């Protein structure tokens, strides 16, 4: 790490420490905290208000359990400091059993406004219309991408897609039905793209993006020819091999050659959106993600000690922290693993590359439309 990046990383850590302190005080103070955390405070063997002085002190908390998010009442998560504001609820999972629910007020807007600043204007022109080719229903993505389009002075066109049905089809082995449902979703997208709506920007999951490219090719056109210049995509299916295939086969070359630019992201309902380091052929299409610090942070930790980070370049499990005034997660073990990446000038804090399902859970993970 060069001297300038080391200095930026030290400054970023100072910001994270201050932000952590403010966030913990907000969530554990009687007048601003949520019923959930105020109740949980009674069970802790330390006082967060006096004993959390830095980000490192979050290790004093027990790991956040996703079971806490299954079932209600959802209002126990609403901080008293936000009383009276309209509340959204976003769900994740739910193919079998009770889905995990996260209450949100404006976090999805703020996360995507920050993400908006990372999009290159040449490929995501302000005022462009968007297509949202991903999950709809009670999922954060649909409203978040729509807000992103509106924030950039565009209009968002959406399709109907139920990922829970996709996962059920996969589990039942109904591959013919799965193929038809995928076709149904792609047909909706092609209809929008060929209806004169001047759509230039797209959100799509990797599998759907590939299917869209193939469907357009069957109709004698392509992603570039229908006028798409900027693609924002996300999901664990993002691999260097798949990215190379997209750039070389689906798009017709690098952004300079094809006019199509793709930015991979890694995100979920708990943390928001991690951006990737710009992808280059000379780096072997390697994808490294960096969380939106200080609102969220990730660590790559040892498989046998979730409080110890691995060395740079080493493999570990992804640990997530969410630090907003709406939602507090002091350490959640993701279902993913990857390699720890060093800070760089654009994101001067740790990142993670090679994200893939955590090996101990991989066989039980159904990826669905992602």
DRENDO-1510 file (C-alpha; in Angstrom, 1 decimal, always signed):
<recs>
REC; n; res; u; v; w
REC; 1; UNK; +0.0; +0.0; +0.0 .
REC; 2; UNK; +1.5; +3.3; -1.0 .
REC; 3; UNK; +1.9; +6.2; +1.4 .
REC; 4; UNK; -1.0; +8.3; +0.1 .
REC; 5; UNK; -3.4; +5.4; +0.3 .
REC; 6; UNK; -2.2; +4.5; +3.8 .
REC; 7; UNK; -2.9; +8.1; +4.9 .
REC; 8; UNK; -6.4; +8.0; +3.3 .
REC; 9; UNK; -7.1; +4.6; +5.0 .
REC; 10; UNK; -6.1; +6.1; +8.4 .
REC; 11; UNK; -8.5; +9.0; +7.8 .
REC; 12; UNK; -11.3; +6.7; +6.7 .
REC; 13; UNK; -10.8; +4.7; +9.9 .
REC; 14; UNK; -11.1; +7.9; +12.0 .
REC; 15; UNK; -14.4; +8.6; +10.2 .
REC; 16; UNK; -15.6; +5.1; +10.7 .
REC; 17; UNK; -14.8; +5.2; +14.4 .
REC; 18; UNK; -16.6; +8.5; +14.9 .
REC; 19; UNK; -19.6; +7.3; +12.9 .
REC; 20; UNK; -19.7; +4.0; +15.0 .
REC; 21; UNK; -19.8; +6.0; +18.2 .
REC; 22; UNK; -22.7; +8.2; +17.0 .
REC; 23; UNK; -24.6; +5.2; +15.6 .
REC; 24; UNK; -24.3; +3.2; +18.9 .
REC; 25; UNK; -25.4; +6.2; +21.0 .
REC; 26; UNK; -28.4; +6.7; +18.8 .
REC; 27; UNK; -29.5; +3.0; +18.9 .
REC; 28; UNK; -28.9; +2.6; +22.7 .
REC; 29; UNK; -30.2; +5.9; +24.0 .
REC; 30; UNK; -33.6; +5.7; +25.6 .
REC; 31; UNK; -35.1; +8.6; +23.6 .
REC; 32; UNK; -33.8; +7.6; +20.1 .
REC; 33; UNK; -33.2; +3.8; +20.2 .
REC; 34; UNK; -35.4; +1.1; +18.9 .
REC; 35; UNK; -37.4; -1.2; +21.3 .
REC; 36; UNK; -35.4; -4.2; +20.0 .
REC; 37; UNK; -31.9; -2.7; +20.9 .
REC; 38; UNK; -33.1; -1.1; +24.1 .
REC; 39; UNK; -34.4; -4.5; +25.3 .
REC; 40; UNK; -31.3; -6.3; +24.0 .
REC; 41; UNK; -29.1; -3.8; +26.0 .
REC; 42; UNK; -30.4; -5.5; +29.2 .
REC; 43; UNK; -29.0; -8.8; +28.1 .
REC; 44; UNK; -25.5; -7.5; +27.3 .
REC; 45; UNK; -22.6; -7.9; +29.7 .
REC; 46; UNK; -21.4; -4.4; +28.9 .
REC; 47; UNK; -22.8; -0.9; +28.5 .
REC; 48; UNK; -22.6; +0.1; +24.8 .
REC; 49; UNK; -23.0; +3.8; +25.7 .
REC; 50; UNK; -19.8; +3.9; +27.7 .
REC; 51; UNK; -17.8; +0.9; +26.4 .
REC; 52; UNK; -18.0; +1.3; +22.7 .
REC; 53; UNK; -15.4; +3.9; +21.7 .
REC; 54; UNK; -14.4; +2.7; +18.2 .
REC; 55; UNK; -15.4; +0.3; +15.4 .
REC; 56; UNK; -13.2; -2.4; +16.8 .
REC; 57; UNK; -15.3; -2.3; +20.0 .
REC; 58; UNK; -18.3; -3.7; +18.0 .
REC; 59; UNK; -16.7; -7.1; +18.6 .
REC; 60; UNK; -18.0; -6.9; +22.2 .
REC; 61; UNK; -21.5; -7.5; +20.8 .
REC; 62; UNK; -22.7; -11.1; +20.1 .
REC; 63; UNK; -23.1; -11.8; +16.4 .
REC; 64; UNK; -26.3; -10.6; +14.8 .
REC; 65; UNK; -28.7; -13.5; +14.2 .
REC; 66; UNK; -30.9; -13.5; +11.1 .
REC; 67; UNK; -33.6; -15.3; +13.1 .
REC; 68; UNK; -34.2; -12.0; +14.9 .
REC; 69; UNK; -35.6; -10.7; +11.5 .
REC; 70; UNK; -38.1; -13.5; +11.0 .
REC; 71; UNK; -41.5; -12.5; +12.2 .
REC; 72; UNK; -42.7; -9.4; +14.1 .
REC; 73; UNK; -43.7; -7.1; +15.3 .
REC; 74; UNK; -41.7; -5.1; +12.7 .
REC; 75; UNK; -42.2; -1.9; +14.7 .
REC; 76; UNK; -39.7; -3.1; +17.4 .
REC; 77; UNK; -37.0; -2.2; +14.9 .
REC; 78; UNK; -38.2; +1.4; +14.3 .
REC; 79; UNK; -35.9; +3.8; +16.3 .
REC; 80; UNK; -37.9; +6.2; +18.6 .
REC; 81; UNK; -35.9; +9.0; +17.0 .
REC; 82; UNK; -37.7; +8.3; +13.7 .
REC; 83; UNK; -41.2; +8.1; +15.3 .
REC; 84; UNK; -44.0; +9.3; +13.0 .
REC; 85; UNK; -42.1; +8.8; +9.7 .
REC; 86; UNK; -43.5; +6.5; +7.0 .
REC; 87; UNK; -41.9; +3.1; +7.2 .
REC; 88; UNK; -41.2; +0.6; +4.5 .
REC; 89; UNK; -40.7; -3.1; +5.0 .
REC; 90; UNK; -38.4; -5.1; +2.7 .
REC; 91; UNK; -38.2; -8.9; +2.7 .
REC; 92; UNK; -35.5; -11.4; +1.8 .
REC; 93; UNK; -35.9; -15.2; +1.6 .
REC; 94; UNK; -39.3; -16.6; +2.3 .
REC; 95; UNK; -39.3; -19.5; -0.2 .
REC; 96; UNK; -39.9; -21.7; +2.8 .
REC; 97; UNK; -40.9; -20.4; +6.2 .
REC; 98; UNK; -41.1; -16.9; +7.4 .
REC; 99; UNK; -39.0; -14.4; +5.4 .
REC; 100; UNK; -36.5; -12.0; +7.0 .
REC; 101; UNK; -38.0; -8.5; +7.2 .
REC; 102; UNK; -36.0; -5.3; +7.4 .
REC; 103; UNK; -37.7; -2.0; +8.3 .
REC; 104; UNK; -36.5; +1.0; +6.2 .
REC; 105; UNK; -37.3; +4.7; +6.2 .
REC; 106; UNK; -34.9; +6.4; +3.8 .
REC; 107; UNK; -31.8; +4.1; +3.8 .
REC; 108; UNK; -32.6; +2.6; +0.4 .
REC; 109; UNK; -32.7; +6.2; -1.1 .
REC; 110; UNK; -29.5; +7.3; +0.6 .
REC; 111; UNK; -27.6; +4.1; -0.4 .
REC; 112; UNK; -28.5; +4.5; -4.0 .
REC; 113; UNK; -27.9; +8.2; -4.1 .
REC; 114; UNK; -24.3; +7.4; -2.9 .
REC; 115; UNK; -24.1; +4.7; -5.5 .
REC; 116; UNK; -25.3; +7.1; -8.2 .
REC; 117; UNK; -22.1; +9.2; -7.6 .
REC; 118; UNK; -20.0; +6.2; -8.7 .
REC; 119; UNK; -21.7; +5.8; -12.1 .
REC; 120; UNK; -19.7; +7.2; -15.1 .
REC; 121; UNK; -21.8; +9.9; -16.8 .
REC; 122; UNK; -20.7; +8.9; -20.3 .
REC; 123; UNK; -22.5; +5.5; -20.0 .
REC; 124; UNK; -25.2; +6.4; -17.5 .
REC; 125; UNK; -26.3; +9.8; -18.8 .
REC; 126; UNK; -28.5; +11.9; -16.5 .
REC; 127; UNK; -32.1; +12.0; -17.7 .
REC; 128; UNK; -31.9; +8.5; -19.2 .
REC; 129; UNK; -34.7; +6.1; -18.6 .
REC; 130; UNK; -34.0; +2.8; -16.9 .
REC; 131; UNK; -35.2; -0.8; -17.0 .
REC; 132; UNK; -35.4; -2.8; -13.8 .
REC; 133; UNK; -34.9; -6.4; -14.8 .
REC; 134; UNK; -34.9; -8.1; -11.4 .
REC; 135; UNK; -37.0; -9.2; -8.4 .
REC; 136; UNK; -40.2; -7.2; -7.7 .
REC; 137; UNK; -42.7; -7.5; -4.8 .
REC; 138; UNK; -41.6; -6.9; -1.2 .
REC; 139; UNK; -37.9; -6.6; -2.2 .
REC; 140; UNK; -35.8; -3.5; -1.7 .
REC; 141; UNK; -34.2; -3.6; -5.2 .
REC; 142; UNK; -37.4; -2.7; -7.1 .
REC; 143; UNK; -37.9; +0.6; -5.2 .
REC; 144; UNK; -34.2; +1.3; -4.8 .
REC; 145; UNK; -33.5; +1.1; -8.6 .
REC; 146; UNK; -36.6; +3.2; -9.3 .
REC; 147; UNK; -35.3; +5.8; -6.9 .
REC; 148; UNK; -31.9; +5.7; -8.5 .
REC; 149; UNK; -33.5; +6.4; -11.9 .
REC; 150; UNK; -35.6; +9.2; -10.5 .
REC; 151; UNK; -32.6; +10.7; -8.6 .
REC; 152; UNK; -30.8; +10.8; -12.0 .
REC; 153; UNK; -33.8; +12.5; -13.6 .
REC; 154; UNK; -35.0; +9.4; -15.4 .
REC; 155; UNK; -38.1; +7.2; -15.4 .
REC; 156; UNK; -37.9; +3.5; -14.4 .
REC; 157; UNK; -39.7; +0.7; -16.3 .
REC; 158; UNK; -40.2; -2.5; -14.2 .
REC; 159; UNK; -41.1; -6.1; -14.9 .
REC; 160; UNK; -42.9; -8.6; -12.8 .
REC; 161; UNK; -40.7; -11.2; -11.3 .
REC; 162; UNK; -41.2; -13.4; -8.2 .
REC; 163; UNK; -37.8; -15.0; -7.2 .
REC; 164; UNK; -39.6; -17.2; -4.6 .
REC; 165; UNK; -41.4; -19.0; -7.4 .
REC; 166; UNK; -38.1; -19.4; -9.3 .
REC; 167; UNK; -36.5; -21.1; -6.3 .
REC; 168; UNK; -39.5; -23.4; -5.9 .
REC; 169; UNK; -39.3; -24.4; -9.5 .
REC; 170; UNK; -35.6; -25.2; -9.1 .
REC; 171; UNK; -36.2; -27.2; -6.0 .
REC; 172; UNK; -39.0; -29.2; -7.6 .
REC; 173; UNK; -36.8; -29.9; -10.6 .
REC; 174; UNK; -39.4; -28.3; -12.9 .
REC; 175; UNK; -36.8; -27.0; -15.4 .
REC; 176; UNK; -39.3; -26.7; -18.3 .
REC; 177; UNK; -41.5; -24.4; -16.1 .
REC; 178; UNK; -38.4; -22.5; -15.0 .
REC; 179; UNK; -37.4; -21.9; -18.7 .
REC; 180; UNK; -40.9; -20.6; -19.5 .
REC; 181; UNK; -41.0; -18.3; -16.5 .
REC; 182; UNK; -37.6; -16.9; -17.5 .
REC; 183; UNK; -38.9; -16.4; -21.0 .
REC; 184; UNK; -42.0; -14.6; -19.6 .
REC; 185; UNK; -39.7; -12.2; -17.7 .
REC; 186; UNK; -37.4; -11.6; -20.7 .
REC; 187; UNK; -40.4; -11.0; -23.0 .
REC; 188; UNK; -41.5; -8.2; -20.7 .
REC; 189; UNK; -38.1; -6.7; -20.9 .
REC; 190; UNK; -37.8; -7.0; -24.7 .
REC; 191; UNK; -41.2; -5.4; -25.1 .
REC; 192; UNK; -40.1; -2.4; -23.1 .
REC; 193; UNK; -36.8; -2.0; -24.9 .
REC; 194; UNK; -38.4; -2.2; -28.3 .
REC; 195; UNK; -41.3; +0.2; -27.6 .
REC; 196; UNK; -39.6; +3.5; -28.2 .
REC; 197; UNK; -39.1; +4.4; -24.5 .
REC; 198; UNK; -35.4; +5.5; -25.0 .
REC; 199; UNK; -34.1; +3.2; -22.2 .
REC; 200; UNK; -30.3; +3.6; -21.9 .
REC; 201; UNK; -29.6; +2.1; -18.4 .
REC; 202; UNK; -30.5; -1.3; -17.0 .
REC; 203; UNK; -30.4; -3.1; -13.7 .
REC; 204; UNK; -30.3; -6.9; -14.3 .
REC; 205; UNK; -29.2; -9.9; -12.4 .
REC; 206; UNK; -26.4; -11.8; -14.2 .
REC; 207; UNK; -28.6; -14.7; -15.3 .
REC; 208; UNK; -31.3; -12.4; -16.6 .
REC; 209; UNK; -28.8; -10.2; -18.4 .
REC; 210; UNK; -27.4; -13.2; -20.2 .
REC; 211; UNK; -30.9; -14.3; -21.2 .
REC; 212; UNK; -31.7; -10.8; -22.4 .
REC; 213; UNK; -28.6; -10.7; -24.6 .
REC; 214; UNK; -29.6; -14.1; -26.1 .
REC; 215; UNK; -33.2; -13.1; -26.7 .
REC; 216; UNK; -32.2; -9.9; -28.4 .
REC; 217; UNK; -29.7; -11.8; -30.6 .
REC; 218; UNK; -32.5; -14.2; -31.6 .
REC; 219; UNK; -34.4; -11.1; -32.8 .
REC; 220; UNK; -31.4; -10.0; -34.9 .
REC; 221; UNK; -30.4; -7.2; -32.6 .
REC; 222; UNK; -28.2; -6.8; -29.5 .
REC; 223; UNK; -27.8; -5.0; -26.1 .
REC; 224; UNK; -25.8; -2.2; -27.8 .
REC; 225; UNK; -28.1; -1.9; -30.8 .
REC; 226; UNK; -31.3; -1.4; -28.7 .
REC; 227; UNK; -29.5; +1.7; -27.2 .
REC; 228; UNK; -28.3; +0.4; -23.8 .
REC; 229; UNK; -25.1; +2.0; -22.7 .
REC; 230; UNK; -25.0; +1.5; -18.9 .
REC; 231; UNK; -25.6; -1.8; -17.0 .
REC; 232; UNK; -25.7; -2.1; -13.2 .
REC; 233; UNK; -25.8; -5.7; -12.1 .
REC; 234; UNK; -25.4; -7.7; -8.9 .
REC; 235; UNK; -25.4; -11.2; -7.5 .
REC; 236; UNK; -23.0; -14.0; -6.5 .
REC; 237; UNK; -23.0; -15.3; -10.1 .
REC; 238; UNK; -20.5; -12.5; -11.0 .
REC; 239; UNK; -17.3; -14.3; -11.8 .
REC; 240; UNK; -14.3; -13.1; -13.9 .
REC; 241; UNK; -15.2; -15.8; -16.5 .
REC; 242; UNK; -18.8; -14.6; -16.7 .
REC; 243; UNK; -17.7; -10.9; -16.9 .
REC; 244; UNK; -15.3; -11.7; -19.7 .
REC; 245; UNK; -18.1; -13.5; -21.6 .
REC; 246; UNK; -20.4; -10.5; -21.1 .
REC; 247; UNK; -17.8; -8.0; -22.3 .
REC; 248; UNK; -16.5; -10.0; -25.2 .
REC; 249; UNK; -19.6; -11.8; -26.4 .
REC; 250; UNK; -22.8; -10.0; -25.2 .
REC; 251; UNK; -21.6; -6.4; -25.4 .
REC; 252; UNK; -19.1; -6.7; -28.3 .
REC; 253; UNK; -16.0; -5.5; -26.5 .
REC; 254; UNK; -14.7; -3.1; -23.9 .
REC; 255; UNK; -16.8; +0.0; -23.2 .
REC; 256; UNK; -14.5; +2.0; -25.5 .
REC; 257; UNK; -15.3; -0.5; -28.4 .
REC; 258; UNK; -18.9; -1.4; -27.7 .
REC; 259; UNK; -20.3; +1.7; -25.9 .
REC; 260; UNK; -21.6; -0.6; -23.2 .
REC; 261; UNK; -20.3; -0.2; -19.6 .
REC; 262; UNK; -21.1; -2.7; -16.8 .
REC; 263; UNK; -20.6; -2.2; -13.1 .
REC; 264; UNK; -20.9; -5.2; -10.8 .
REC; 265; UNK; -22.2; -4.7; -7.3 .
REC; 266; UNK; -22.5; -6.8; -4.2 .
REC; 267; UNK; -25.4; -6.0; -1.9 .
REC; 268; UNK; -28.3; -7.1; +0.2 .
REC; 269; UNK; -31.2; -5.9; +2.3 .
REC; 270; UNK; -29.1; -5.5; +5.4 .
REC; 271; UNK; -26.1; -3.6; +4.1 .
REC; 272; UNK; -27.0; -1.6; +1.0 .
REC; 273; UNK; -24.6; -1.7; -1.9 .
REC; 274; UNK; -20.9; -2.4; -2.3 .
REC; 275; UNK; -19.3; -1.0; -5.4 .
REC; 276; UNK; -16.6; -2.8; -7.4 .
REC; 277; UNK; -13.2; -1.6; -8.3 .
REC; 278; UNK; -13.3; -0.8; -12.0 .
REC; 279; UNK; -12.9; -4.1; -14.0 .
REC; 280; UNK; -10.1; -4.3; -16.5 .
REC; 281; UNK; -9.1; -7.0; -19.0 .
REC; 282; UNK; -5.5; -6.6; -17.9 .
REC; 283; UNK; -6.5; -7.5; -14.3 .
REC; 284; UNK; -8.1; -10.7; -15.6 .
REC; 285; UNK; -11.6; -9.3; -15.0 .
REC; 286; UNK; -11.0; -9.6; -11.3 .
REC; 287; UNK; -14.0; -8.3; -9.2 .
REC; 288; UNK; -13.3; -6.6; -5.9 .
REC; 289; UNK; -16.1; -5.1; -3.8 .
REC; 290; UNK; -15.9; -2.2; -1.3 .
REC; 291; UNK; -18.7; -1.5; +1.2 .
REC; 292; UNK; -20.2; +2.0; +1.4 .
REC; 293; UNK; -18.2; +3.1; +4.5 .
REC; 294; UNK; -19.0; +4.4; +7.1 .
REC; 295; UNK; -22.7; +3.4; +6.6 .
REC; 296; UNK; -21.7; -0.2; +6.2 .
REC; 297; UNK; -18.4; -2.1; +6.5 .
REC; 298; UNK; -17.3; -5.6; +5.6 .
REC; 299; UNK; -14.4; -7.8; +6.9 .
REC; 300; UNK; -13.0; -11.0; +5.7 .
REC; 301; UNK; -12.6; -13.1; +8.8 .
REC; 302; UNK; -11.0; -16.5; +9.7 .
REC; 303; UNK; -13.3; -19.5; +9.4 .
REC; 304; UNK; -12.5; -20.6; +12.9 .
REC; 305; UNK; -12.5; -17.1; +14.6 .
REC; 306; UNK; -15.0; -14.6; +13.4 .
REC; 307; UNK; -13.3; -11.8; +15.4 .
REC; 308; UNK; -10.0; -12.1; +13.5 .
REC; 309; UNK; -9.5; -10.8; +9.9 .
REC; 310; UNK; -7.4; -12.8; +7.5 .
REC; 311; UNK; -4.2; -11.4; +5.9 .
REC; 312; UNK; -4.5; -9.5; +2.5 .
REC; 313; UNK; -5.1; -12.0; -0.3 .
REC; 314; UNK; -6.2; -14.8; +2.1 .
REC; 315; UNK; -9.6; -16.5; +2.1 .
REC; 316; UNK; -12.2; -16.1; +4.8 .
REC; 317; UNK; -15.9; -15.6; +5.5 .
REC; 318; UNK; -17.6; -12.2; +4.9 .
REC; 319; UNK; -18.7; -10.4; +8.0 .
REC; 320; UNK; -21.0; -7.4; +7.6 .
REC; 321; UNK; -21.7; -4.4; +9.8 .
REC; 322; UNK; -24.6; -1.9; +9.1 .
REC; 323; UNK; -24.3; +1.4; +10.8 .
REC; 324; UNK; -27.1; +3.8; +9.9 .
REC; 325; UNK; -29.5; +5.7; +12.2 .
REC; 326; UNK; -32.3; +3.4; +10.9 .
REC; 327; UNK; -30.6; +0.0; +11.3 .
REC; 328; UNK; -27.8; -1.3; +13.4 .
REC; 329; UNK; -26.0; -4.6; +12.7 .
REC; 330; UNK; -22.9; -5.1; +14.9 .
REC; 331; UNK; -21.5; -8.1; +13.0 .
REC; 332; UNK; -23.4; -10.5; +10.8 .
REC; 333; UNK; -21.9; -13.6; +9.2 .
REC; 334; UNK; -22.8; -13.6; +5.5 .
REC; 335; UNK; -23.4; -16.8; +3.5 .
REC; 336; UNK; -20.4; -15.8; +1.4 .
REC; 337; UNK; -16.7; -16.2; +1.5 .
REC; 338; UNK; -13.9; -14.5; -0.5 .
REC; 339; UNK; -10.4; -13.0; -0.4 .
REC; 340; UNK; -9.5; -9.9; +1.6 .
REC; 341; UNK; -8.5; -6.9; -0.7 .
REC; 342; UNK; -6.3; -3.9; +0.2 .
REC; 343; UNK; -7.6; -0.3; +0.3 .
REC; 344; UNK; -7.0; +1.8; -2.9 .
REC; 345; UNK; -7.4; +5.5; -3.7 .
REC; 346; UNK; -11.1; +5.4; -4.6 .
REC; 347; UNK; -12.2; +3.3; -1.6 .
REC; 348; UNK; -9.4; +3.6; +1.1 .
REC; 349; UNK; -10.6; +0.6; +3.2 .
REC; 350; UNK; -10.7; -3.2; +3.0 .
REC; 351; UNK; -12.6; -4.9; +0.2 .
REC; 352; UNK; -13.4; -8.5; -0.7 .
REC; 353; UNK; -12.9; -10.3; -4.1 .
REC; 354; UNK; -13.9; -13.7; -5.4 .
REC; 355; UNK; -17.2; -13.7; -3.6 .
REC; 356; UNK; -18.9; -17.1; -3.7 .
REC; 357; UNK; -21.2; -19.1; -1.4 .
REC; 358; UNK; -19.6; -20.0; +1.9 .
REC; 359; UNK; -18.2; -23.6; +1.4 .
REC; 360; UNK; -20.0; -25.0; +4.5 .
REC; 361; UNK; -23.4; -23.8; +3.2 .
REC; 362; UNK; -22.8; -23.9; -0.5 .
REC; 363; UNK; -24.6; -27.2; -1.2 .
REC; 364; UNK; -27.7; -25.8; +0.6 .
REC; 365; UNK; -27.7; -22.5; -1.3 .
REC; 366; UNK; -30.2; -22.1; -4.2 .
REC; 367; UNK; -29.2; -19.1; -6.2 .
REC; 368; UNK; -32.4; -18.7; -8.3 .
REC; 369; UNK; -32.5; -15.7; -10.6 .
REC; 370; UNK; -29.2; -14.3; -9.4 .
</recs>
